[in-house]
Amino acid sequence: MSCFEEEGGWSLSFSGAAFLGLYHVGATHCLRERAPRLLQGARRIYGSSVGALNAICIIMGQSVEFCCDQLLGLAKQVEQLSLGVFHPAFAPIEHIRRQLQSFLPSDIHVLASQQLGVSLTRWPDGHNVIITDFATRDEVIQALVCTLYVPFYCGVIPPEFRGERYFDGALSNNLPFADCPSTITVSPFSGTVDICPPSTSTNTLELDAFNASFQISTRNFFLGFICLMAPSPEVLVHYCRQGYLDALRFLERRGLTQEPVLWTLVSEEPPAPAHGTRDTGQGQGQRAAGLSLNWAVPNVLVKDVPDFEQLSPELEAALKKTSRRDPRPWARFRQSRPGKALTYLLLPCTLPFEFVYFRGRRLALWLPDMPADLWWMQSELRRMALWVCSRMRDQLLARFSPPVASPLPPKAAPPADRAQKPMPPAHRA
């Protein structure tokens, strides 16, 4: 508990999660409601990919309704597309850039330089860079755009930040400073993370990748698939509630709350207060040596909570308001089964026109950045061509070059035996 007693003695780290970023919103709201000191007194808040968006919202003090509306808004837009994320109208970077331009204040670079840490992956060597200082508001926006840029999912030309190209920070460092004992880590994937969903698999094998540990289970593979395929708003709301419950379990296990809330959800009477066990330092969730943990706190799932509104009225109200579908008749018809069937039947006729329109619109938006991007593409093609030529030259030289003679001198012949040496002829008398 010593790391949580000194002001500024801990940090927060949010992993990349794509559309499952609503899990971070639920966990953050639980910390804000039941342990606000963990958010207000954090030395720095790190994030990669969508975790960086959640970090900037914490620094700005945005409400839970605002965060839910931003993340669910993009998911609802994808749901209206006939081909989902494969539709030509799907442009997440453009959508997020517009949202950042609209709600970030003019002095956000001052606030971000004091608390924010953004994980970036540098092109082309894949080296991880954590940005903690920002000179202007545009630099904050560009750093967030870079950490959200998934190669070939969002495009083929990585965005630029301070003269270099960067892409998704989760591909090189998914949980910044996760190995530090004073860092509270949050991830929607089961593993050795402080705040994560409880494991439902008996498999104890883990995969260490991108500076994070994931349990090898079908559930994690399923989450990795749906987080890129844009699940329905109902699924995202479910994981937002689960994030709240997992954060509450973290607080109760470490004695940072006063009431045993989770026990009241699974049983009528909570057990007697446990003194806890001493941590041995094994695993990510038990890193701090000497930390007293109460392992008797149960793992609670969303299905175990009959009425989530009693647990967190503000979060439940925000989720119900932001996940509400468009009530207009045409929108309701498009979401119905006959409307979806009609959309797919007309797809061969409508898709070519939609492709030309949205690609032309994206080309018009790309015109200001076209010279710099074309120059970068030319330099990259030249660099790749030189690399291929050098490799081919080395292989050809190694194959057709003559064998090299040994630099050592030939071995000297042994001297003749003196006994066999011919005798000189005898002098005649």
N, C-alpha and C positions, 0 to 999 in steps of 0.2 A: 504493500500500500504506500510505500515511501515515495514512489514516483508520482503519485496523485496528490500528495500533500503540498509539495512546493509549487507555487504559481509558475506556470510556464515550464514545468518539468516533464511534460508529455506532449505528444503530437498525435494527429489523426491521419490515417491513410486509407483512401477509398480506391478500390480496384476498378478496372474497366469491366463494364457489364453490358454495353450496347443498350438495347431496349429494356433490359432488366435493371436499368438505373433507378427505377422507382423503388427498388429494394433499399437503396441508400437513403431515399427520402423517408421511408418508414423508420429506419434505424436512427436517422438524424432527429426526427421528431420525437422519438422516445427519449433520446439524450437531452433534448431541449426541454421536455416536460418534466423528467424525473431526475436529471443530473445536469442542469444547465452549466454548472461550473466546468464540466469537461469540454464544452464548446467555447465558453468565454475565456477560459484560462489556457487553452492550448497554445503551445509555442508556435506551431505551424501546422497547416492543414494541407496534406499532399493528395494528389489525385492523378490518375491516368485515364484517358478516354472520358467516358461519361462521369467517372468519379471526380474529374477536375471541374465539371459543371456543377456537381453537387457542392464541391468545396467553395466555389465562388459564390454560390447562393448562401452558404453559411456565413461567409465573410460579409456579404451585403445584408444579412439578416432578413432574407426573403421569407414570406409565410409559406406554410405547407401547401396551401391552396395554389399559390403561384407555381411552386415546383411541380406539383401534380399536373397542373394545366399545361406546362411547357412540355413535359415528357409524354403525357397522354395525347396531346394535340398531334404530335408527329405520328404516333401509333394509329390514331383514328384517320389520319390522312392516308396512310398506307393501306388501311383496311378498305377504303373506298376505291382503291386502284384494282383493276381486274386481275393484274398479274402480280400484285404485291410489290415486293422490292425489286422485281425484274421489269417493272413497267418503266417506260422511258420518262415518265413524269417524276419518278422517285429521285430526288436530289436532296439528301439529308444535309450536306455541307452548306448548300445555299439557304436552306430553311434555318439552320442553326445560326449562320452568320447574320441573317436578318433579325432573328430574335436577339442576338447579342447586341447588335447595333441599336435596337429599340429600347432595351431595358438597362444596359450598363450605364452607370453615371459617369460624369466627366472626370471624376477624381478616382476612378476605380484602380488606376495604376498605383496610386499611393497606398490604398488599402491592401492591394494584392502584394505589393513589395514587402509588406510587414508580416503577412501570414500565409500567402498562397505559395504552393510548390507544384509545378506542372511537369509531368514526366513526358519526354519526347524521345523519339527514335530517329537518329540522324541517318540520312541517305548519303552514300550507299553502304557504309561500313556497318550499320546497325548498332552503333554505339549509343548508349543511353545518356541523355542530358536532362537534368532537372533544373528548370528555370525558376528562380526565386526573386528576381528583380526585374522591374518593368519601367521603362522610361515614359511611355505614353499609353493612352487608352487603346490605340490601335495595336500596340504590341500585345496587350492582354488578349484582345480578340484574336489576333493571329496565332498566338501560342495555344489558345483553346481550340482553334480550328485545326492546327497541326496535330494535336493530341487526339482529336476525334477522327482523323483521316485514316481510314482503313484502305490499304492498297488494293486496287482492282474492285473493291466494293463501292468506294466513293469516287473512283476515277483512276487515271493512269499517271497523272502529273502531280507529285506531292506539292503541297503548299510551301511557301517560303517564309522563313523567319530569320531576320538579321543576316540576310545574304546567303543562307544555307537552306537546304531542303530537309524537311522533317515529316514524319508520319506518326501513326498511332503509338503512343508511349507504352501501351499495354503489351506490345510485341517485344519489348526489351526489358521493361521493369513494370510489371503489373501492379505491384504493391510497393511503392517507394518506402525505403527504410523499414521494411517488415522485420528485419533481423534485429532491430533495436528494441531492447526490453521496454522502453518507455513509449513505444508507438502502439496505438490502438488501431488495429486493422479491421476493415469491413469488406466483405465479399459475399455475393449471392451464391457462390459455389461452395459446397461442403469441403472442408479440409481443416488444416491446422491454422485457423484464423480466429481472432478474438470474437468477432461477431460474424457468424455465418449460420446457415440452416443446419439443424441437427442431422446427422447421418442416419439413413435408414437401411444402409447396406452393411453386411457383415464383413465385407472385404476391407482389410487393413492396409492394402497397398496404396501408395501415393505417388503422384507424378509431380516432380519438381521441374517447373518450366516457367520462364518469364519472371524469375524472382518471386515465385509464389508456389504454394503446395496445394495440389488438388487431389481429392480422393478419387481413385479409379472406380467409377460406378456408372451404371446406366443413367442414373438421374443427372449426374454432372454432364454426361455427353448430351443428354436431351436438352439441358439448360443451355449448353454451348450452341446447340443448333437453333433453338427458338429465339435466343437473344439476338441473332442476326436476321431471322426471318419475320420479325415483327409479330408477336403473338397478339391475341385479341385483348382489348382493354380489361376484360374480366380477369384474364390470367395475370396481367400486370398489377391489377388491384390486389389480387391474392398474394403476390410476392411483396407488395408494399406492406401489407399487414404482417406477413411473416418476418420482414425486416424489423418491424416494431417489437415483435415477440422475442426475436433473437437478441436484440439490444437490451431488452428488459432482463433476459436470462443472464447476459454478461454483467449487468449492474448488480443483480441479486447474488450472483456467485462471488463477486468481489466485495460484497457488503457496502455498496454505494447507494443503496436504497434502504428505507426504514421498514417497509411492510413487505411481507412475502406474498406478492400479488399472484405469482404463477401457481402457487400451491392452492389458492382459492379457486383456480380454474379447473383443476384436475381432482380435487378432493374437497370435502366439506370443512375439515379441520386441518390446518397446517401442522407439521411436526414440531417438536420442541426445537428451539434454536440450537443449531450445530456450531461447534467451535471452529470447524473447518479443518483442513489438512494443509500441511506445509508443502509448498510446491517444490518439486525436485528439478525444475528447469527443463523438463522434457516436452518438446512440442512447442509450436508457435503460440498456442493459447495459454501456455504456462511458462512464459519466458522469464519473468522477473523472479530472481532467486529470493526466497524468503516470503513470497506473496501468499497470504492466507486465502484459500479458496474453499467455498462451500459447494462440494460436488453433489449435495443432496437436492439442489434446485432442479426441478424436472425439465425435460425438453417438451415444450408445448408447441403444437402445430395449430394452424388456423382453424382446422376442423374441430379442434377441442374447445374453441371459444364460441359459445352459442350466440352471444350478442357482443360484437366488437365495439359497439357504440358506448357501452358502459366502461370499457377499458380506456378508450381514447375518443371522446366525442368530437374533438376538433379534427382529428385525422379522418374519422369516418365521414364526417360532413363534407370535407374537402374531396374525398374519393367519390362520394355519391354525386357531387355537383360536377366534377370535371369528367367523370366517365359517362355522363348522360349522353345518349345518342341524339342526333338531330331529329327534332319532332316533326319536321315538315313532311308532307305526304310523299314528295318525290324521293327524299332521302330514305324514308321508311320503305318505300317500294324497292329501292335499289338494294337494301339490306335483306329483303325477303328472298325466299327461294325462287319464286317466279322472276323476280328482278335480276338475280344473279344468273339464272339460266338464260334470260334474254341478253344479258351483257356478254356472256361467253358465245352465244350464237352470232351476235353481231361483231365479234372481235375481228374476224378476217377483213371486215369492211372498215372498221373504225381504227384499228391499230396502225395502218400505214399513215393515216392523216395525223394521228396523235404522235407518231414517231417523228414525222417531219416538223410538226409544230414545236414540240418540246426540245428537240435537238437544235432547231433554229433559234429558239429562245435562249438555250444554253450557250450557243455560239455567240449570240449578241452580247451576253453577259461576260463572255470570255475575251472580247475584243480588247479591253484595256490591258489585260495581262498577257495578251498573245505574244508581243515581241520578246518579253523576258522568258516566257515558257518555251517559245521556239528556239531561242538561243541556248537555253538549258538543254533541250532535247538534242540539238545539234552537237553540243559538247559531250553529252552522254553517248551518243552514237559514235562519235569519234573515239572516245575513250574505250568503248567496247570493241570497236574495230581494231584499235591498236593492241588491245589485250589478246584478241583472237589471232591476229597476225604474229604476235610474239610467241604465243603458244605453239602455233603451227611451225614457225621457224625453228624453235627449240626441238620439236619432235623430229623434223626433217634432218636437222643437223645430227641429232643423236642416232638416227637410223642409217644415214649414208656416209658418215664420216669414217675415214680409214682407221684401222686399229693403231693405237698409239704405242710406239716402241718403248721399252722399259728404259728409264733414265739411268739405271745402274750399269756400270761397265761390265763387259763379259768377264767371266771367271778366268783367271790366268791358268795356263797349263802347268801341271806339276813338273818340277825339274827332273831331268833324266838321272837314273841311278849311276852314281860314280863307278860302281863295280863293273858295270857293263860298258864303261867307256873304252874305246879301242886304245890299245897301247901303242906308243910310237915305235916305228921300225928300229931294229937293233943295228948298231953301226957295224959295217963290214970290217973284217980284220985287214 
